[in-house]
């Protein structure tokens, strides 16, 4: 694939971050040492509370990086509404980065963000240009998302529009390299819809978005994978993701980030923290460098700072109990992912155009995704062994590599079972104990 000029599309290079390339260097060092980095999904509208959350994350008994998670108005580009809400003291579900004065954001970061504690901006926007500009102005150098993963799950913005917007955002971020800063961009592709997307498609989307970032100037990326329904299948999947990344991003600094389960979460404290602990063990066993945690309050409300710290420390303690292991026997996950990636790469030299064509033809097709650019012809089921499998493959170019469980027709009750599967499994011990007492 031809590489874009990292400065193209950005007429005037923006000022570099005060701690240039902090996230890249921190993660590169952690990956080399085998240290699992844990990270919350934390965002508060009030700058003082946001600063307190970052300080608490930094002070946790764990190796951590910080997060500025943005609010929903900012995610959809309604910056005026975010500004009004912040000015009037109305609650927001994240930090309104674009609408805040730069001095306010740099003030909350002062003495917190640095070489030993980098901060990443997480947002959810299909049109991230203003967000990228704002984070650079605030002295930060890392964010996440992608043209597919921050488009299809979150609204009706066309995929073509998202591809154009992300191309320009990548170039803006990559232009920092001119001043010696190594910016970092994480693909959200391994988390599509949070659940019920078979691992091979998650892997393919994460790798393809990483390659899209690389084509538009980024040289430091991370590839995501969200914990699913089967620990054994997840291990196979993360090892497969690493194998494809090694093949398709050979001249790029990359690491894998595992997400604690992104679907319907356990309601009990015991179940929620057990799920986080299992996610940490998955990350260590598969050589992932970073884990995005979830908290014991996840099923009910926005977590507090203290609940985030508890999740970070729970994950770290669980990680100490395991070692990296060899890949499990193959059940075809890597072969399916490779077939998807290779089919998309054959559609066009420009990865943005290849992604648009792939969804138009159904070569990429996310189960249960209602976005108008998604074909909607695939479906998945949870097998009797707890594995997430295809029940319909639509036009996915998998050929004989796919194991399709077409005999298991998914009903409405079956869908509800699948959505609640992980929650029920992790809550059951606590519920049984409560009944016995």
C-alpha positions as CSV (number, residue, x, y, z in Angstrom):
1,X,0.0,0.0,0.0
2,X,1.4,3.5,-0.8
3,X,1.9,5.7,2.2
4,X,0.6,9.2,2.4
5,X,2.8,12.1,3.1
6,X,2.2,12.6,6.9
7,X,2.1,16.4,6.5
8,X,-0.3,16.4,3.5
9,X,-3.7,17.8,4.2
10,X,-2.4,20.0,7.0
11,X,-1.4,23.4,5.5
12,X,0.3,24.6,8.6
13,X,1.8,22.2,11.1
14,X,0.1,22.7,14.5
15,X,2.2,23.2,17.6
16,X,3.5,20.0,19.1
17,X,2.5,18.6,22.5
18,X,4.4,19.8,25.5
19,X,5.3,16.2,26.2
20,X,5.7,15.0,22.6
21,X,5.1,11.4,21.9
22,X,4.6,10.6,25.6
23,X,1.9,7.9,24.9
24,X,4.0,6.2,22.2
25,X,7.1,6.0,24.3
26,X,5.3,4.9,27.4
27,X,3.6,2.1,25.6
28,X,6.7,1.0,23.7
29,X,8.6,0.7,27.0
30,X,5.8,-1.2,28.6
31,X,5.5,-3.6,25.7
32,X,9.2,-4.3,25.7
33,X,9.2,-5.0,29.5
34,X,6.1,-7.1,29.4
35,X,4.2,-4.9,31.8
36,X,0.5,-4.8,31.4
37,X,-0.8,-1.2,31.3
38,X,-4.3,-0.7,32.6
39,X,-6.6,2.2,31.6
40,X,-10.1,3.5,32.6
41,X,-12.7,4.9,30.3
42,X,-13.1,8.0,32.5
43,X,-14.6,11.4,31.6
44,X,-16.1,14.2,33.7
45,X,-17.4,17.6,32.5
46,X,-16.0,19.5,35.5
47,X,-12.3,20.2,35.1
48,X,-11.5,19.9,38.8
49,X,-13.2,16.5,38.9
50,X,-11.5,15.4,35.7
51,X,-8.1,16.4,37.1
52,X,-8.9,14.5,40.4
53,X,-9.8,11.4,38.3
54,X,-6.5,11.6,36.4
55,X,-4.6,12.0,39.6
56,X,-6.3,9.0,41.2
57,X,-5.6,6.9,38.1
58,X,-2.0,8.0,38.2
59,X,-1.8,7.1,41.9
60,X,-3.4,3.7,41.6
61,X,-1.4,0.6,42.6
62,X,-1.0,-0.3,38.9
63,X,0.9,0.7,35.8
64,X,-1.6,3.2,34.3
65,X,-2.3,5.7,31.6
66,X,-5.0,8.3,31.8
67,X,-8.1,9.0,29.8
68,X,-10.1,12.0,28.8
69,X,-13.4,10.5,27.6
70,X,-15.5,13.1,25.8
71,X,-19.2,13.9,26.1
72,X,-22.0,12.9,23.7
73,X,-22.6,16.4,22.3
74,X,-18.9,16.6,21.4
75,X,-19.0,13.2,19.8
76,X,-21.7,14.2,17.4
77,X,-20.2,17.6,16.7
78,X,-22.7,19.7,18.6
79,X,-20.1,21.9,20.3
80,X,-22.5,24.7,21.0
81,X,-24.7,22.4,23.1
82,X,-21.7,21.1,25.0
83,X,-20.5,24.7,25.6
84,X,-24.0,25.7,26.9
85,X,-24.2,22.7,29.2
86,X,-20.8,23.3,30.6
87,X,-21.4,27.0,31.2
88,X,-24.8,26.4,32.9
89,X,-23.4,23.6,35.1
90,X,-25.6,20.9,33.5
91,X,-24.3,17.3,33.8
92,X,-22.5,15.8,30.8
93,X,-21.3,12.3,30.4
94,X,-17.8,13.3,29.5
95,X,-15.3,16.1,29.1
96,X,-16.3,18.7,26.5
97,X,-12.8,19.1,25.1
98,X,-13.6,21.2,22.0
99,X,-15.8,23.6,23.9
100,X,-13.5,24.2,26.8
101,X,-10.9,27.0,26.7
102,X,-7.5,25.6,25.9
103,X,-6.1,27.1,29.1
104,X,-8.7,25.2,31.1
105,X,-7.6,21.9,29.7
106,X,-3.9,22.6,29.9
107,X,-4.5,23.7,33.5
108,X,-6.2,20.4,34.5
109,X,-3.4,18.5,32.8
110,X,-0.5,20.5,34.3
111,X,1.5,18.4,36.6
112,X,-0.5,15.3,35.8
113,X,0.2,14.4,32.2
114,X,3.8,13.7,31.3
115,X,6.4,11.1,30.2
116,X,5.5,8.8,33.2
117,X,1.7,9.3,32.8
118,X,0.4,9.9,29.3
119,X,-3.2,10.7,28.7
120,X,-5.3,9.5,25.7
121,X,-8.5,11.2,24.4
122,X,-11.4,8.8,23.8
123,X,-14.4,10.2,22.0
124,X,-16.7,8.1,19.6
125,X,-16.9,10.6,16.7
126,X,-17.2,9.8,13.0
127,X,-16.0,13.3,12.3
128,X,-13.0,13.7,14.6
129,X,-11.2,16.7,13.0
130,X,-12.1,19.3,15.7
131,X,-11.4,16.8,18.4
132,X,-7.9,16.1,17.0
133,X,-7.1,19.8,16.7
134,X,-8.3,20.4,20.3
135,X,-6.3,17.6,21.8
136,X,-3.1,18.7,20.0
137,X,-3.7,22.3,21.2
138,X,-4.0,20.9,24.7
139,X,-0.6,19.2,24.5
140,X,-1.8,15.6,24.0
141,X,-0.7,13.2,21.3
142,X,-2.9,10.1,21.5
143,X,-6.5,9.2,20.7
144,X,-8.6,6.4,19.2
145,X,-11.4,5.4,16.9
146,X,-11.4,4.7,13.2
147,X,-13.4,5.3,10.0
148,X,-15.5,2.2,10.4
149,X,-15.5,1.6,14.2
150,X,-16.6,5.1,15.1
151,X,-19.1,5.3,12.2
152,X,-21.3,2.2,12.0
153,X,-22.2,1.7,15.7
154,X,-22.9,5.3,16.6
155,X,-25.2,7.0,14.1
156,X,-26.1,7.4,10.4
157,X,-23.1,9.4,9.1
158,X,-22.2,7.8,5.8
159,X,-19.2,5.6,5.7
160,X,-17.8,7.7,2.8
161,X,-18.1,10.8,5.0
162,X,-16.4,9.1,7.9
163,X,-13.6,7.8,5.7
164,X,-12.9,11.4,4.4
165,X,-13.0,12.8,7.9
166,X,-10.7,10.2,9.4
167,X,-8.3,10.6,6.5
168,X,-7.9,14.3,7.3
169,X,-7.8,13.7,11.0
170,X,-5.0,11.1,10.6
171,X,-3.0,13.5,8.5
172,X,-3.4,16.3,11.1
173,X,-2.3,14.0,13.9
174,X,0.5,12.5,11.8
175,X,1.8,16.0,11.0
176,X,3.2,16.2,14.5
177,X,5.9,13.9,13.3
178,X,7.4,16.8,11.5
179,X,8.3,18.4,14.9
180,X,9.7,15.1,16.2
181,X,6.6,14.0,18.0
182,X,5.4,10.4,17.5
183,X,1.6,10.5,17.8
184,X,-0.5,7.4,18.6
185,X,-3.8,6.2,17.3
186,X,-5.8,3.2,18.5
187,X,-8.3,1.3,16.4
188,X,-11.7,0.7,18.0
189,X,-12.3,-2.0,15.3
190,X,-12.1,-4.9,17.8
191,X,-15.1,-3.6,19.7
192,X,-17.8,-3.4,17.0
193,X,-21.2,-3.1,18.7
194,X,-19.6,-4.4,21.9
195,X,-20.8,-8.0,21.5
196,X,-22.1,-10.7,19.2
197,X,-19.5,-10.0,16.5
198,X,-17.5,-13.1,15.7
199,X,-13.7,-12.7,16.5
200,X,-12.5,-13.0,12.9
201,X,-14.4,-9.9,11.8
202,X,-13.2,-7.9,14.9
203,X,-9.6,-8.9,14.0
204,X,-10.0,-7.9,10.4
205,X,-11.5,-4.5,11.1
206,X,-8.9,-3.7,13.7
207,X,-6.0,-4.6,11.3
208,X,-7.6,-2.8,8.4
209,X,-8.1,0.4,10.4
210,X,-4.5,0.1,11.6
211,X,-3.4,-0.1,8.0
212,X,-5.6,2.9,7.2
213,X,-3.8,4.9,9.9
214,X,-0.5,3.8,8.5
215,X,-1.4,4.8,5.0
216,X,-2.2,8.3,6.2
217,X,1.0,8.9,8.1
218,X,0.8,7.3,11.5
219,X,3.6,5.1,12.7
220,X,2.5,4.3,16.2
221,X,-0.9,2.4,16.4
222,X,-2.7,0.0,18.6
223,X,-5.2,-2.7,17.6
224,X,-8.1,-3.6,19.8
225,X,-10.0,-6.8,20.8
226,X,-13.0,-6.9,23.1
227,X,-13.4,-9.9,25.4
228,X,-16.2,-12.0,24.1
229,X,-18.1,-15.1,25.3
230,X,-15.3,-17.8,25.4
231,X,-11.9,-17.5,27.1
232,X,-10.4,-20.1,24.8
233,X,-11.8,-18.5,21.7
234,X,-10.6,-15.1,22.9
235,X,-7.0,-16.4,23.4
236,X,-7.0,-17.8,19.9
237,X,-8.3,-14.5,18.6
238,X,-5.8,-12.2,20.2
239,X,-2.9,-14.4,19.1
240,X,-4.4,-14.3,15.5
241,X,-4.6,-10.5,15.8
242,X,-1.0,-10.3,16.7
243,X,0.0,-12.6,13.8
244,X,-1.9,-10.4,11.2
245,X,-0.5,-7.2,12.7
246,X,3.0,-8.6,12.3
247,X,2.4,-9.4,8.7
248,X,0.5,-6.2,7.6
249,X,2.2,-3.6,9.8
250,X,5.9,-4.6,9.6
251,X,7.3,-1.1,9.6
252,X,4.9,0.3,12.3
253,X,5.2,0.3,16.1
254,X,2.0,-1.5,17.3
255,X,0.6,-3.1,20.3
256,X,-2.6,-4.9,21.2
257,X,-5.2,-3.5,23.6
258,X,-7.8,-5.8,25.2
259,X,-11.1,-4.4,26.4
260,X,-13.0,-5.9,29.3
261,X,-16.4,-7.2,27.9
262,X,-18.2,-4.4,26.2
263,X,-21.7,-5.9,26.2
264,X,-24.4,-6.2,28.9
265,X,-22.4,-6.2,32.1
266,X,-22.8,-8.2,35.3
267,X,-24.9,-6.3,37.9
268,X,-23.2,-7.9,41.0
269,X,-20.0,-6.4,42.3
270,X,-18.5,-9.9,42.5
271,X,-19.4,-10.8,38.9
272,X,-18.3,-7.5,37.5
273,X,-14.9,-7.6,39.1
274,X,-14.4,-11.3,38.2
275,X,-15.0,-10.4,34.6
276,X,-12.4,-7.6,34.7
277,X,-10.0,-10.0,36.3
278,X,-10.5,-12.5,33.5
279,X,-9.9,-9.8,31.0
280,X,-6.6,-9.0,32.6
281,X,-5.6,-12.7,32.5
282,X,-6.5,-12.9,28.9
283,X,-4.4,-9.8,28.1
284,X,-1.3,-11.3,29.9
285,X,-1.7,-14.8,28.4
286,X,-1.8,-13.4,24.9
287,X,0.9,-10.8,25.2
288,X,-1.4,-7.7,24.9
289,X,0.2,-4.6,26.3
290,X,-2.8,-2.7,27.5
291,X,-6.2,-3.4,29.1
292,X,-9.3,-1.1,29.1
293,X,-11.1,-1.9,32.3
294,X,-14.8,-1.7,33.3
295,X,-16.1,-1.2,36.8
296,X,-18.5,-2.8,39.3
297,X,-20.9,0.1,38.7
298,X,-20.9,-0.4,34.9
299,X,-24.4,-1.9,34.6
300,X,-26.1,0.9,36.6
301,X,-24.5,4.3,36.1
302,X,-21.4,6.3,35.3
303,X,-18.7,5.0,37.6
304,X,-17.0,7.1,40.3
305,X,-13.3,7.7,40.4
306,X,-12.9,5.3,43.3
307,X,-14.7,2.6,41.4
308,X,-12.4,3.1,38.4
309,X,-9.4,2.8,40.7
310,X,-10.7,-0.4,42.2
311,X,-11.1,-1.9,38.7
312,X,-7.6,-0.9,37.7
313,X,-6.1,-2.5,40.8
314,X,-8.3,-5.6,40.5
315,X,-7.0,-6.1,37.0
316,X,-3.4,-5.6,38.0
317,X,-3.7,-8.1,40.8
318,X,-5.2,-10.7,38.5
319,X,-2.5,-10.1,35.9
320,X,0.2,-11.1,38.4
321,X,-1.2,-14.6,38.7
322,X,-0.6,-15.6,35.1
323,X,2.1,-15.8,32.4
324,X,2.1,-15.5,28.7
325,X,1.2,-18.7,27.0
326,X,1.5,-20.3,23.5
327,X,-1.4,-20.0,21.1
328,X,-4.1,-22.6,21.6
329,X,-4.9,-25.1,18.8
330,X,-6.5,-23.3,15.8
331,X,-10.2,-23.5,15.2
332,X,-10.0,-21.3,12.1
333,X,-10.2,-17.8,13.6
334,X,-7.0,-16.6,12.0
335,X,-7.8,-18.2,8.6
336,X,-11.2,-16.4,8.5
337,X,-9.6,-13.1,9.5
338,X,-6.9,-13.4,6.9
339,X,-9.5,-14.2,4.2
340,X,-11.4,-11.0,5.1
341,X,-8.4,-8.8,5.1
342,X,-7.0,-10.1,1.9
343,X,-10.4,-9.7,0.1
344,X,-10.7,-6.1,1.2
345,X,-7.1,-5.3,0.2
346,X,-7.9,-6.6,-3.3
347,X,-10.6,-4.1,-3.8
348,X,-8.6,-0.8,-4.1
349,X,-5.1,0.5,-3.4
350,X,-6.6,3.3,-1.2
351,X,-7.7,1.6,2.0
352,X,-10.6,4.1,2.5
353,X,-12.0,3.2,-0.9
354,X,-11.4,-0.4,-0.2
355,X,-13.4,-0.2,3.0
356,X,-16.3,1.6,1.3
357,X,-16.4,-1.0,-1.4
358,X,-16.1,-3.9,1.1
359,X,-19.2,-2.8,3.0
360,X,-21.1,-2.1,-0.3
361,X,-20.4,-5.7,-1.5
362,X,-21.0,-7.2,1.9
363,X,-17.4,-8.4,2.2
364,X,-17.5,-6.7,5.6
365,X,-20.8,-7.0,7.3
366,X,-21.4,-6.6,11.1
367,X,-24.1,-8.7,12.6
368,X,-27.1,-6.8,14.1
369,X,-25.7,-3.4,12.9
370,X,-28.5,-1.2,11.6
371,X,-26.3,1.4,9.9
372,X,-27.5,2.0,6.3
373,X,-24.1,1.2,4.8
374,X,-24.0,-2.2,6.5
375,X,-25.5,-5.0,4.4
376,X,-27.1,-6.7,7.4
377,X,-27.0,-10.2,6.0
378,X,-24.8,-11.8,8.7
379,X,-25.8,-13.3,12.0
380,X,-24.1,-15.0,14.9
381,X,-25.0,-17.4,17.7
382,X,-23.4,-18.6,20.9
383,X,-22.6,-22.3,20.5
384,X,-23.2,-24.9,23.2
385,X,-19.5,-24.5,24.1
386,X,-20.0,-20.8,24.6
387,X,-18.1,-19.8,21.5
388,X,-19.3,-17.0,19.3
389,X,-19.9,-18.4,15.8
390,X,-21.5,-17.4,12.5
391,X,-25.0,-18.6,11.8
392,X,-25.2,-16.6,8.5
393,X,-22.3,-15.3,6.6
394,X,-24.1,-13.3,3.9
395,X,-21.5,-12.3,1.3
396,X,-18.4,-12.5,3.6
397,X,-15.6,-13.9,1.4
398,X,-14.8,-16.8,3.8
399,X,-15.3,-19.7,1.4
400,X,-14.6,-23.1,3.0
401,X,-12.7,-21.6,6.0
402,X,-16.0,-20.6,7.8
403,X,-17.7,-22.9,10.2
404,X,-21.4,-21.8,9.8
405,X,-23.9,-23.0,12.4
406,X,-26.9,-22.4,10.0
407,X,-29.0,-25.0,11.7
408,X,-29.3,-22.8,14.8
409,X,-31.9,-20.2,13.8
410,X,-31.7,-17.2,16.0
411,X,-35.1,-16.3,17.5
412,X,-35.9,-13.2,19.6
413,X,-35.6,-15.2,22.8
414,X,-32.3,-16.6,21.5
415,X,-31.1,-13.0,20.9
416,X,-32.0,-12.0,24.4
417,X,-30.2,-15.1,25.7
418,X,-27.1,-14.2,23.7
419,X,-27.1,-10.6,24.9
420,X,-27.4,-11.7,28.6
421,X,-25.1,-14.7,28.3
422,X,-22.0,-13.2,29.9
423,X,-23.8,-11.2,32.5
424,X,-25.8,-14.3,33.6
425,X,-22.7,-16.4,33.8
426,X,-20.8,-14.0,36.0
427,X,-23.7,-13.0,38.2
428,X,-24.9,-16.5,38.8
429,X,-22.4,-17.4,41.6
430,X,-23.2,-14.2,43.6
431,X,-27.0,-14.7,43.1
432,X,-26.7,-18.3,44.3
433,X,-24.8,-17.3,47.3
434,X,-27.3,-14.6,48.2
435,X,-30.2,-17.1,47.9
436,X,-28.3,-19.6,50.1
437,X,-27.8,-17.1,52.8
